[in-house]
Amino acid sequence: MQPATFYIETSVWGSLAPQQPRDRKQVVLRLLRLLDGVRGVCVVSQAVLAELEAAPPVKVKPIRKQMQAIKVDVLPITAEVDELAQAYIDAGVLPQRRETDAAHVAVATCFQLDYLVSWNHRHMTRPMKKLQFESVNRVHGFLKTPLICNPFEACDDLQDR
């Protein structure tokens, strides 16, 4: 069986920064341990790296340490990704100011990843948002939309593999 691909967007990585809630940090560390290359593969994009680059170094240091400890595949932001991200905004799924969130979903879709893991409940993990992303994806010829879930749900699915 092929390992599942898990796109870990920036809000999840941010849980590893100092002074973040302990329960969130623990579940993210558990998720990263489960992404062992057999059950699941950890994927990010240039958008995640750019957001981390913009954060204060003291907050990013523990995140970079974790990224180095596991194998993280980094995907580019392609023209196709940019077009699909703009389609989410044009369709009203996300507001213009959430263009990076749109890029996260577009990367996971364009590269046909299995999961997109996020703590962003307002703009990504809500059931209606998931349906809206799927609808835009189908209009643009993408028949597969990644399963958008929070880290707790991702851990549950990984343990079942």
VMD Tcl script that builds the backbone (N, CA, C; Angstrom):
set m [mol new atoms 483]
animate dup $m
set s [atomselect $m all]
$s set {name element resname resid chain x y z} {
  {N N MET 1 A 0.843 -1.179 0.000}
  {CA C MET 1 A 0.000 0.000 0.000}
  {C C MET 1 A 0.890 1.245 0.000}
  {N N GLN 2 A 0.551 2.179 -0.860}
  {CA C GLN 2 A 1.260 3.455 -0.986}
  {C C GLN 2 A 0.957 4.339 0.232}
  {N N PRO 3 A 1.966 5.024 0.804}
  {CA C PRO 3 A 1.665 5.920 1.929}
  {C C PRO 3 A 0.811 7.106 1.473}
  {N N ALA 4 A -0.068 7.539 2.336}
  {CA C ALA 4 A -0.909 8.700 2.048}
  {C C ALA 4 A -0.071 9.973 2.139}
  {N N THR 5 A -0.455 10.983 1.378}
  {CA C THR 5 A 0.254 12.257 1.393}
  {C C THR 5 A -0.530 13.270 2.216}
  {N N PHE 6 A 0.150 13.921 3.150}
  {CA C PHE 6 A -0.467 14.862 4.079}
  {C C PHE 6 A 0.184 16.228 3.916}
  {N N TYR 7 A -0.573 17.166 3.349}
  {CA C TYR 7 A -0.108 18.554 3.235}
  {C C TYR 7 A -0.357 19.214 4.580}
  {N N ILE 8 A 0.707 19.646 5.231}
  {CA C ILE 8 A 0.599 20.278 6.546}
  {C C ILE 8 A 0.747 21.785 6.344}
  {N N GLU 9 A -0.372 22.504 6.490}
  {CA C GLU 9 A -0.306 23.950 6.228}
  {C C GLU 9 A 0.176 24.693 7.469}
  {N N THR 10 A 0.431 25.963 7.298}
  {CA C THR 10 A 1.174 26.768 8.261}
  {C C THR 10 A 0.540 26.827 9.652}
  {N N SER 11 A -0.780 26.845 9.750}
  {CA C SER 11 A -1.398 26.934 11.077}
  {C C SER 11 A -1.030 25.734 11.947}
  {N N VAL 12 A -0.820 24.588 11.335}
  {CA C VAL 12 A -0.432 23.386 12.082}
  {C C VAL 12 A 1.008 23.523 12.565}
  {N N TRP 13 A 1.894 23.929 11.672}
  {CA C TRP 13 A 3.291 24.134 12.067}
  {C C TRP 13 A 3.379 25.191 13.172}
  {N N GLY 14 A 2.551 26.213 13.089}
  {CA C GLY 14 A 2.566 27.280 14.083}
  {C C GLY 14 A 2.283 26.804 15.492}
  {N N SER 15 A 1.636 25.655 15.630}
  {CA C SER 15 A 1.360 25.088 16.955}
  {C C SER 15 A 2.623 24.690 17.692}
  {N N LEU 16 A 3.724 24.570 16.971}
  {CA C LEU 16 A 4.989 24.174 17.589}
  {C C LEU 16 A 5.783 25.367 18.113}
  {N N ALA 17 A 5.312 26.566 17.838}
  {CA C ALA 17 A 5.994 27.772 18.305}
  {C C ALA 17 A 5.846 27.905 19.820}
  {N N PRO 18 A 6.770 28.639 20.457}
  {CA C PRO 18 A 6.663 28.854 21.908}
  {C C PRO 18 A 5.323 29.490 22.285}
  {N N GLN 19 A 4.850 29.144 23.475}
  {CA C GLN 19 A 3.645 29.711 24.071}
  {C C GLN 19 A 2.356 29.342 23.345}
  {N N GLN 20 A 2.388 28.281 22.562}
  {CA C GLN 20 A 1.158 27.780 21.950}
  {C C GLN 20 A 0.516 26.778 22.908}
  {N N PRO 21 A -0.793 26.552 22.783}
  {CA C PRO 21 A -1.463 25.617 23.693}
  {C C PRO 21 A -0.825 24.218 23.664}
  {N N ARG 22 A -0.624 23.680 24.852}
  {CA C ARG 22 A 0.051 22.382 24.999}
  {C C ARG 22 A -0.674 21.261 24.267}
  {N N ASP 23 A -2.014 21.238 24.314}
  {CA C ASP 23 A -2.755 20.158 23.670}
  {C C ASP 23 A -2.573 20.182 22.150}
  {N N ARG 24 A -2.545 21.372 21.573}
  {CA C ARG 24 A -2.315 21.472 20.123}
  {C C ARG 24 A -0.910 21.009 19.770}
  {N N LYS 25 A 0.060 21.439 20.556}
  {CA C LYS 25 A 1.450 21.070 20.303}
  {C C LYS 25 A 1.605 19.545 20.368}
  {N N GLN 26 A 0.984 18.926 21.360}
  {CA C GLN 26 A 1.098 17.476 21.525}
  {C C GLN 26 A 0.490 16.719 20.346}
  {N N VAL 27 A -0.668 17.143 19.867}
  {CA C VAL 27 A -1.286 16.426 18.756}
  {C C VAL 27 A -0.487 16.618 17.475}
  {N N VAL 28 A 0.098 17.790 17.281}
  {CA C VAL 28 A 0.920 18.017 16.079}
  {C C VAL 28 A 2.181 17.164 16.138}
  {N N LEU 29 A 2.809 17.078 17.293}
  {CA C LEU 29 A 3.992 16.219 17.420}
  {C C LEU 29 A 3.632 14.758 17.187}
  {N N ARG 30 A 2.479 14.348 17.658}
  {CA C ARG 30 A 2.003 12.977 17.406}
  {C C ARG 30 A 1.791 12.755 15.913}
  {N N LEU 31 A 1.177 13.717 15.252}
  {CA C LEU 31 A 0.959 13.633 13.809}
  {C C LEU 31 A 2.288 13.495 13.074}
  {N N LEU 32 A 3.257 14.302 13.419}
  {CA C LEU 32 A 4.556 14.253 12.746}
  {C C LEU 32 A 5.256 12.916 12.977}
  {N N ARG 33 A 5.082 12.330 14.157}
  {CA C ARG 33 A 5.663 11.003 14.416}
  {C C ARG 33 A 4.996 9.945 13.537}
  {N N LEU 34 A 3.690 10.086 13.319}
  {CA C LEU 34 A 2.957 9.112 12.496}
  {C C LEU 34 A 3.285 9.236 11.012}
  {N N LEU 35 A 3.760 10.412 10.608}
  {CA C LEU 35 A 4.146 10.612 9.201}
  {C C LEU 35 A 5.556 10.062 9.006}
  {N N ASP 36 A 5.630 8.743 9.026}
  {CA C ASP 36 A 6.910 8.045 9.033}
  {C C ASP 36 A 7.374 7.587 7.654}
  {N N GLY 37 A 6.641 7.979 6.612}
  {CA C GLY 37 A 7.006 7.549 5.270}
  {C C GLY 37 A 6.392 6.222 4.882}
  {N N VAL 38 A 5.886 5.497 5.850}
  {CA C VAL 38 A 5.221 4.214 5.588}
  {C C VAL 38 A 3.713 4.415 5.607}
  {N N ARG 39 A 3.218 4.982 6.684}
  {CA C ARG 39 A 1.781 5.268 6.785}
  {C C ARG 39 A 1.428 6.558 6.054}
  {N N GLY 40 A 2.309 7.551 6.154}
  {CA C GLY 40 A 2.026 8.843 5.552}
  {C C GLY 40 A 3.292 9.621 5.268}
  {N N VAL 41 A 3.189 10.537 4.312}
  {CA C VAL 41 A 4.298 11.391 3.905}
  {C C VAL 41 A 3.917 12.834 4.199}
  {N N CYS 42 A 4.848 13.589 4.778}
  {CA C CYS 42 A 4.628 14.988 5.116}
  {C C CYS 42 A 4.994 15.863 3.919}
  {N N VAL 43 A 4.056 16.733 3.527}
  {CA C VAL 43 A 4.248 17.610 2.379}
  {C C VAL 43 A 3.934 19.049 2.784}
  {N N VAL 44 A 4.750 19.986 2.303}
  {CA C VAL 44 A 4.482 21.418 2.436}
  {C C VAL 44 A 4.697 22.033 1.067}
  {N N SER 45 A 4.485 23.337 0.977}
  {CA C SER 45 A 4.737 24.040 -0.276}
  {C C SER 45 A 5.613 25.252 -0.004}
  {N N GLN 46 A 5.994 25.889 -1.071}
  {CA C GLN 46 A 6.740 27.131 -0.950}
  {C C GLN 46 A 5.922 28.179 -0.189}
  {N N ALA 47 A 4.598 28.094 -0.258}
  {CA C ALA 47 A 3.740 29.038 0.481}
  {C C ALA 47 A 3.934 28.884 1.988}
  {N N VAL 48 A 4.037 27.650 2.468}
  {CA C VAL 48 A 4.283 27.411 3.891}
  {C C VAL 48 A 5.638 27.987 4.278}
  {N N LEU 49 A 6.655 27.701 3.472}
  {CA C LEU 49 A 7.997 28.198 3.785}
  {C C LEU 49 A 8.042 29.725 3.785}
  {N N ALA 50 A 7.319 30.353 2.874}
  {CA C ALA 50 A 7.278 31.819 2.826}
  {C C ALA 50 A 6.611 32.391 4.075}
  {N N GLU 51 A 5.527 31.761 4.528}
  {CA C GLU 51 A 4.863 32.237 5.747}
  {C C GLU 51 A 5.775 32.078 6.960}
  {N N LEU 52 A 6.502 30.976 7.021}
  {CA C LEU 52 A 7.427 30.771 8.140}
  {C C LEU 52 A 8.566 31.785 8.100}
  {N N GLU 53 A 9.027 32.087 6.905}
  {CA C GLU 53 A 10.108 33.062 6.734}
  {C C GLU 53 A 9.694 34.442 7.265}
  {N N ALA 54 A 8.422 34.765 7.172}
  {CA C ALA 54 A 7.920 36.068 7.603}
  {C C ALA 54 A 7.701 36.147 9.118}
  {N N ALA 55 A 7.735 35.004 9.789}
  {CA C ALA 55 A 7.493 34.966 11.241}
  {C C ALA 55 A 8.776 35.307 12.004}
  {N N PRO 56 A 8.628 35.756 13.252}
  {CA C PRO 56 A 9.809 36.058 14.072}
  {C C PRO 56 A 10.679 34.809 14.258}
  {N N PRO 57 A 11.990 34.944 14.159}
  {CA C PRO 57 A 12.910 33.801 14.271}
  {C C PRO 57 A 12.719 32.966 15.538}
  {N N VAL 58 A 12.418 33.605 16.656}
  {CA C VAL 58 A 12.241 32.859 17.903}
  {C C VAL 58 A 11.062 31.888 17.806}
  {N N LYS 59 A 10.049 32.240 17.043}
  {CA C LYS 59 A 8.892 31.359 16.873}
  {C C LYS 59 A 9.154 30.266 15.846}
  {N N VAL 60 A 9.996 30.561 14.874}
  {CA C VAL 60 A 10.227 29.622 13.774}
  {C C VAL 60 A 11.267 28.557 14.110}
  {N N LYS 61 A 12.158 28.849 15.032}
  {CA C LYS 61 A 13.251 27.928 15.348}
  {C C LYS 61 A 12.763 26.509 15.691}
  {N N PRO 62 A 11.801 26.334 16.618}
  {CA C PRO 62 A 11.357 24.970 16.924}
  {C C PRO 62 A 10.623 24.304 15.749}
  {N N ILE 63 A 10.004 25.113 14.905}
  {CA C ILE 63 A 9.312 24.577 13.734}
  {C C ILE 63 A 10.336 24.025 12.744}
  {N N ARG 64 A 11.359 24.806 12.460}
  {CA C ARG 64 A 12.421 24.355 11.541}
  {C C ARG 64 A 13.107 23.098 12.078}
  {N N LYS 65 A 13.280 23.052 13.384}
  {CA C LYS 65 A 13.904 21.874 14.004}
  {C C LYS 65 A 13.072 20.618 13.720}
  {N N GLN 66 A 11.768 20.726 13.867}
  {CA C GLN 66 A 10.890 19.589 13.583}
  {C C GLN 66 A 10.894 19.226 12.098}
  {N N MET 67 A 10.900 20.244 11.245}
  {CA C MET 67 A 10.925 19.983 9.800}
  {C C MET 67 A 12.194 19.243 9.398}
  {N N GLN 68 A 13.301 19.571 10.045}
  {CA C GLN 68 A 14.558 18.891 9.745}
  {C C GLN 68 A 14.587 17.473 10.298}
  {N N ALA 69 A 13.849 17.239 11.390}
  {CA C ALA 69 A 13.846 15.924 12.030}
  {C C ALA 69 A 13.079 14.878 11.218}
  {N N ILE 70 A 12.144 15.341 10.404}
  {CA C ILE 70 A 11.385 14.409 9.569}
  {C C ILE 70 A 11.630 14.780 8.110}
  {N N LYS 71 A 11.312 13.860 7.240}
  {CA C LYS 71 A 11.454 14.138 5.812}
  {C C LYS 71 A 10.218 14.910 5.352}
  {N N VAL 72 A 10.435 16.124 4.870}
  {CA C VAL 72 A 9.338 16.956 4.393}
  {C C VAL 72 A 9.534 17.202 2.897}
  {N N ASP 73 A 8.555 16.825 2.107}
  {CA C ASP 73 A 8.592 17.117 0.675}
  {C C ASP 73 A 8.070 18.533 0.459}
  {N N VAL 74 A 8.780 19.333 -0.340}
  {CA C VAL 74 A 8.386 20.714 -0.613}
  {C C VAL 74 A 7.939 20.826 -2.070}
  {N N LEU 75 A 6.712 21.305 -2.255}
  {CA C LEU 75 A 6.152 21.464 -3.597}
  {C C LEU 75 A 6.166 22.930 -4.019}
  {N N PRO 76 A 6.325 23.180 -5.308}
  {CA C PRO 76 A 6.373 24.566 -5.800}
  {C C PRO 76 A 4.978 25.156 -5.971}
  {N N ILE 77 A 4.942 26.460 -6.083}
  {CA C ILE 77 A 3.718 27.168 -6.455}
  {C C ILE 77 A 3.801 27.366 -7.974}
  {N N THR 78 A 3.019 26.611 -8.687}
  {CA C THR 78 A 3.054 26.650 -10.146}
  {C C THR 78 A 1.985 27.600 -10.682}
  {N N ALA 79 A 2.005 27.843 -11.988}
  {CA C ALA 79 A 0.971 28.670 -12.615}
  {C C ALA 79 A -0.404 28.028 -12.427}
  {N N GLU 80 A -0.460 26.715 -12.513}
  {CA C GLU 80 A -1.721 25.994 -12.320}
  {C C GLU 80 A -2.251 26.197 -10.903}
  {N N VAL 81 A -1.361 26.182 -9.924}
  {CA C VAL 81 A -1.740 26.423 -8.521}
  {C C VAL 81 A -2.278 27.840 -8.376}
  {N N ASP 82 A -1.567 28.807 -8.937}
  {CA C ASP 82 A -2.013 30.206 -8.868}
  {C C ASP 82 A -3.400 30.383 -9.488}
  {N N GLU 83 A -3.634 29.755 -10.623}
  {CA C GLU 83 A -4.937 29.867 -11.301}
  {C C GLU 83 A -6.056 29.273 -10.460}
  {N N LEU 84 A -5.811 28.103 -9.888}
  {CA C LEU 84 A -6.848 27.465 -9.074}
  {C C LEU 84 A -7.091 28.265 -7.790}
  {N N ALA 85 A -6.047 28.771 -7.176}
  {CA C ALA 85 A -6.208 29.592 -5.969}
  {C C ALA 85 A -7.052 30.826 -6.281}
  {N N GLN 86 A -6.795 31.444 -7.420}
  {CA C GLN 86 A -7.583 32.618 -7.816}
  {C C GLN 86 A -9.033 32.227 -8.089}
  {N N ALA 87 A -9.247 31.032 -8.598}
  {CA C ALA 87 A -10.614 30.560 -8.852}
  {C C ALA 87 A -11.400 30.440 -7.548}
  {N N TYR 88 A -10.746 29.996 -6.463}
  {CA C TYR 88 A -11.427 29.931 -5.161}
  {C C TYR 88 A -11.860 31.332 -4.723}
  {N N ILE 89 A -10.993 32.300 -4.933}
  {CA C ILE 89 A -11.303 33.680 -4.545}
  {C C ILE 89 A -12.393 34.248 -5.438}
  {N N ASP 90 A -12.273 34.029 -6.745}
  {CA C ASP 90 A -13.277 34.535 -7.693}
  {C C ASP 90 A -14.658 33.943 -7.422}
  {N N ALA 91 A -14.694 32.693 -6.961}
  {CA C ALA 91 A -15.970 32.029 -6.674}
  {C C ALA 91 A -16.521 32.420 -5.299}
  {N N GLY 92 A -15.761 33.188 -4.532}
  {CA C GLY 92 A -16.226 33.618 -3.213}
  {C C GLY 92 A -16.030 32.591 -2.119}
  {N N VAL 93 A -15.274 31.532 -2.392}
  {CA C VAL 93 A -15.002 30.529 -1.358}
  {C C VAL 93 A -14.132 31.150 -0.270}
  {N N LEU 94 A -13.170 31.969 -0.677}
  {CA C LEU 94 A -12.290 32.680 0.252}
  {C C LEU 94 A -12.201 34.138 -0.163}
  {N N PRO 95 A -12.037 35.043 0.797}
  {CA C PRO 95 A -11.844 36.456 0.435}
  {C C PRO 95 A -10.437 36.679 -0.121}
  {N N GLN 96 A -10.254 37.756 -0.835}
  {CA C GLN 96 A -8.971 38.085 -1.460}
  {C C GLN 96 A -7.820 38.075 -0.457}
  {N N ARG 97 A -8.048 38.545 0.738}
  {CA C ARG 97 A -6.968 38.629 1.732}
  {C C ARG 97 A -6.515 37.251 2.223}
  {N N ARG 98 A -7.216 36.209 1.843}
  {CA C ARG 98 A -6.858 34.833 2.242}
  {C C ARG 98 A -6.211 34.077 1.083}
  {N N GLU 99 A -5.466 34.792 0.260}
  {CA C GLU 99 A -4.871 34.181 -0.934}
  {C C GLU 99 A -3.881 33.068 -0.583}
  {N N THR 100 A -3.190 33.165 0.538}
  {CA C THR 100 A -2.268 32.083 0.910}
  {C C THR 100 A -3.039 30.824 1.290}
  {N N ASP 101 A -4.167 30.987 1.975}
  {CA C ASP 101 A -5.013 29.823 2.271}
  {C C ASP 101 A -5.495 29.176 0.974}
  {N N ALA 102 A -5.866 30.007 0.014}
  {CA C ALA 102 A -6.293 29.480 -1.290}
  {C C ALA 102 A -5.145 28.711 -1.942}
  {N N ALA 103 A -3.933 29.220 -1.808}
  {CA C ALA 103 A -2.770 28.535 -2.382}
  {C C ALA 103 A -2.544 27.177 -1.723}
  {N N HIS 104 A -2.752 27.093 -0.408}
  {CA C HIS 104 A -2.583 25.804 0.275}
  {C C HIS 104 A -3.530 24.759 -0.305}
  {N N VAL 105 A -4.785 25.120 -0.443}
  {CA C VAL 105 A -5.770 24.169 -0.979}
  {C C VAL 105 A -5.446 23.843 -2.435}
  {N N ALA 106 A -5.042 24.845 -3.193}
  {CA C ALA 106 A -4.728 24.628 -4.607}
  {C C ALA 106 A -3.520 23.706 -4.782}
  {N N VAL 107 A -2.503 23.868 -3.962}
  {CA C VAL 107 A -1.333 22.978 -4.049}
  {C C VAL 107 A -1.762 21.540 -3.776}
  {N N ALA 108 A -2.488 21.341 -2.677}
  {CA C ALA 108 A -2.911 19.981 -2.316}
  {C C ALA 108 A -3.791 19.364 -3.407}
  {N N THR 109 A -4.582 20.199 -4.080}
  {CA C THR 109 A -5.446 19.710 -5.151}
  {C C THR 109 A -4.653 19.428 -6.423}
  {N N CYS 110 A -3.877 20.393 -6.877}
  {CA C CYS 110 A -3.133 20.248 -8.138}
  {C C CYS 110 A -2.150 19.084 -8.101}
  {N N PHE 111 A -1.561 18.843 -6.955}
  {CA C PHE 111 A -0.594 17.752 -6.832}
  {C C PHE 111 A -1.260 16.446 -6.378}
  {N N GLN 112 A -2.593 16.446 -6.322}
  {CA C GLN 112 A -3.401 15.267 -6.008}
  {C C GLN 112 A -2.996 14.606 -4.689}
  {N N LEU 113 A -2.827 15.430 -3.661}
  {CA C LEU 113 A -2.480 14.913 -2.350}
  {C C LEU 113 A -3.728 14.348 -1.685}
  {N N ASP 114 A -3.513 13.490 -0.717}
  {CA C ASP 114 A -4.642 12.813 -0.074}
  {C C ASP 114 A -5.314 13.661 1.003}
  {N N TYR 115 A -4.523 14.387 1.784}
  {CA C TYR 115 A -5.046 15.162 2.912}
  {C C TYR 115 A -4.464 16.574 2.901}
  {N N LEU 116 A -5.229 17.509 3.432}
  {CA C LEU 116 A -4.740 18.837 3.775}
  {C C LEU 116 A -5.087 19.010 5.246}
  {N N VAL 117 A -4.066 19.206 6.075}
  {CA C VAL 117 A -4.269 19.295 7.524}
  {C C VAL 117 A -4.132 20.748 7.955}
  {N N SER 118 A -5.142 21.240 8.683}
  {CA C SER 118 A -5.186 22.653 9.057}
  {C C SER 118 A -5.906 22.846 10.384}
  {N N TRP 119 A -5.497 23.888 11.091}
  {CA C TRP 119 A -6.253 24.357 12.256}
  {C C TRP 119 A -7.189 25.492 11.853}
  {N N ASN 120 A -7.180 25.874 10.599}
  {CA C ASN 120 A -7.957 27.023 10.139}
  {C C ASN 120 A -9.421 26.599 9.940}
  {N N HIS 121 A -10.176 26.643 11.025}
  {CA C HIS 121 A -11.570 26.193 10.971}
  {C C HIS 121 A -12.471 27.169 10.223}
  {N N ARG 122 A -12.146 28.417 10.246}
  {CA C ARG 122 A -13.011 29.392 9.583}
  {C C ARG 122 A -12.943 29.305 8.059}
  {N N HIS 123 A -11.729 29.118 7.518}
  {CA C HIS 123 A -11.569 29.184 6.066}
  {C C HIS 123 A -11.278 27.860 5.376}
  {N N MET 124 A -11.043 26.792 6.138}
  {CA C MET 124 A -10.696 25.540 5.458}
  {C C MET 124 A -11.467 24.309 5.908}
  {N N THR 125 A -11.558 24.070 7.200}
  {CA C THR 125 A -12.050 22.764 7.645}
  {C C THR 125 A -13.564 22.664 7.846}
  {N N ARG 126 A -14.279 23.756 7.708}
  {CA C ARG 126 A -15.737 23.703 7.858}
  {C C ARG 126 A -16.357 22.879 6.733}
  {N N PRO 127 A -17.395 22.111 7.038}
  {CA C PRO 127 A -18.013 21.270 6.012}
  {C C PRO 127 A -18.437 22.018 4.746}
  {N N MET 128 A -19.036 23.191 4.883}
  {CA C MET 128 A -19.479 23.924 3.701}
  {C C MET 128 A -18.288 24.383 2.859}
  {N N LYS 129 A -17.207 24.784 3.509}
  {CA C LYS 129 A -16.002 25.191 2.774}
  {C C LYS 129 A -15.468 24.014 1.958}
  {N N LYS 130 A -15.454 22.846 2.564}
  {CA C LYS 130 A -14.974 21.654 1.857}
  {C C LYS 130 A -15.790 21.419 0.588}
  {N N LEU 131 A -17.093 21.543 0.693}
  {CA C LEU 131 A -17.958 21.365 -0.482}
  {C C LEU 131 A -17.702 22.443 -1.529}
  {N N GLN 132 A -17.476 23.667 -1.085}
  {CA C GLN 132 A -17.202 24.759 -2.029}
  {C C GLN 132 A -15.874 24.534 -2.755}
  {N N PHE 133 A -14.840 24.113 -2.040}
  {CA C PHE 133 A -13.562 23.808 -2.693}
  {C C PHE 133 A -13.758 22.695 -3.728}
  {N N GLU 134 A -14.483 21.670 -3.334}
  {CA C GLU 134 A -14.727 20.539 -4.243}
  {C C GLU 134 A -15.478 20.987 -5.493}
  {N N SER 135 A -16.443 21.850 -5.333}
  {CA C SER 135 A -17.219 22.347 -6.468}
  {C C SER 135 A -16.326 23.117 -7.448}
  {N N VAL 136 A -15.509 24.029 -6.938}
  {CA C VAL 136 A -14.596 24.793 -7.800}
  {C C VAL 136 A -13.598 23.846 -8.467}
  {N N ASN 137 A -13.101 22.881 -7.713}
  {CA C ASN 137 A -12.159 21.923 -8.291}
  {C C ASN 137 A -12.765 21.178 -9.473}
  {N N ARG 138 A -13.990 20.730 -9.336}
  {CA C ARG 138 A -14.647 19.989 -10.426}
  {C C ARG 138 A -14.836 20.873 -11.660}
  {N N VAL 139 A -15.238 22.108 -11.455}
  {CA C VAL 139 A -15.408 23.037 -12.577}
  {C C VAL 139 A -14.086 23.200 -13.332}
  {N N HIS 140 A -12.970 23.128 -12.614}
  {CA C HIS 140 A -11.654 23.318 -13.219}
  {C C HIS 140 A -10.973 21.991 -13.588}
  {N N GLY 141 A -11.739 20.916 -13.584}
  {CA C GLY 141 A -11.233 19.630 -14.066}
  {C C GLY 141 A -10.505 18.772 -13.051}
  {N N PHE 142 A -10.560 19.140 -11.783}
  {CA C PHE 142 A -9.924 18.335 -10.743}
  {C C PHE 142 A -10.991 17.475 -10.070}
  {N N LEU 143 A -10.936 16.193 -10.330}
  {CA C LEU 143 A -11.960 15.298 -9.799}
  {C C LEU 143 A -11.677 14.875 -8.363}
  {N N LYS 144 A -10.439 15.035 -7.936}
  {CA C LYS 144 A -10.064 14.665 -6.569}
  {C C LYS 144 A -9.759 15.927 -5.770}
  {N N THR 145 A -10.441 16.066 -4.644}
  {CA C THR 145 A -10.156 17.128 -3.683}
  {C C THR 145 A -9.566 16.456 -2.456}
  {N N PRO 146 A -8.482 17.007 -1.908}
  {CA C PRO 146 A -7.908 16.382 -0.709}
  {C C PRO 146 A -8.907 16.408 0.446}
  {N N LEU 147 A -8.783 15.440 1.327}
  {CA C LEU 147 A -9.594 15.444 2.543}
  {C C LEU 147 A -9.041 16.537 3.448}
  {N N ILE 148 A -9.842 17.536 3.735}
  {CA C ILE 148 A -9.416 18.652 4.571}
  {C C ILE 148 A -9.842 18.347 5.999}
  {N N CYS 149 A -8.861 18.297 6.895}
  {CA C CYS 149 A -9.156 17.892 8.267}
  {C C CYS 149 A -8.224 18.593 9.244}
  {N N ASN 150 A -8.534 18.468 10.522}
  {CA C ASN 150 A -7.668 19.005 11.558}
  {C C ASN 150 A -6.666 17.923 11.985}
  {N N PRO 151 A -5.641 18.275 12.753}
  {CA C PRO 151 A -4.634 17.285 13.145}
  {C C PRO 151 A -5.178 16.090 13.932}
  {N N PHE 152 A -6.205 16.285 14.747}
  {CA C PHE 152 A -6.796 15.158 15.466}
  {C C PHE 152 A -7.335 14.118 14.487}
  {N N GLU 153 A -8.073 14.589 13.484}
  {CA C GLU 153 A -8.645 13.684 12.482}
  {C C GLU 153 A -7.556 13.008 11.661}
  {N N ALA 154 A -6.512 13.748 11.330}
  {CA C ALA 154 A -5.406 13.170 10.565}
  {C C ALA 154 A -4.732 12.050 11.356}
  {N N CYS 155 A -4.512 12.280 12.643}
  {CA C CYS 155 A -3.911 11.233 13.492}
  {C C CYS 155 A -4.780 9.984 13.522}
  {N N ASP 156 A -6.088 10.176 13.660}
  {CA C ASP 156 A -7.006 9.038 13.670}
  {C C ASP 156 A -6.895 8.233 12.382}
  {N N ASP 157 A -6.881 8.907 11.243}
  {CA C ASP 157 A -6.788 8.215 9.961}
  {C C ASP 157 A -5.444 7.507 9.804}
  {N N LEU 158 A -4.371 8.130 10.261}
  {CA C LEU 158 A -3.054 7.507 10.164}
  {C C LEU 158 A -2.964 6.262 11.029}
  {N N GLN 159 A -3.577 6.291 12.195}
  {CA C GLN 159 A -3.523 5.116 13.076}
  {C C GLN 159 A -4.300 3.950 12.492}
  {N N ASP 160 A -5.286 4.252 11.671}
  {CA C ASP 160 A -6.078 3.191 11.046}
  {C C ASP 160 A -5.370 2.551 9.852}
  {N N ARG 161 A -4.274 3.144 9.400}
  {CA C ARG 161 A -3.556 2.621 8.222}
  {C C ARG 161 A -2.686 1.457 8.596}
}
mol reanalyze $m
mol bondsrecalc $m
mol representation Tube
mol addrep $m
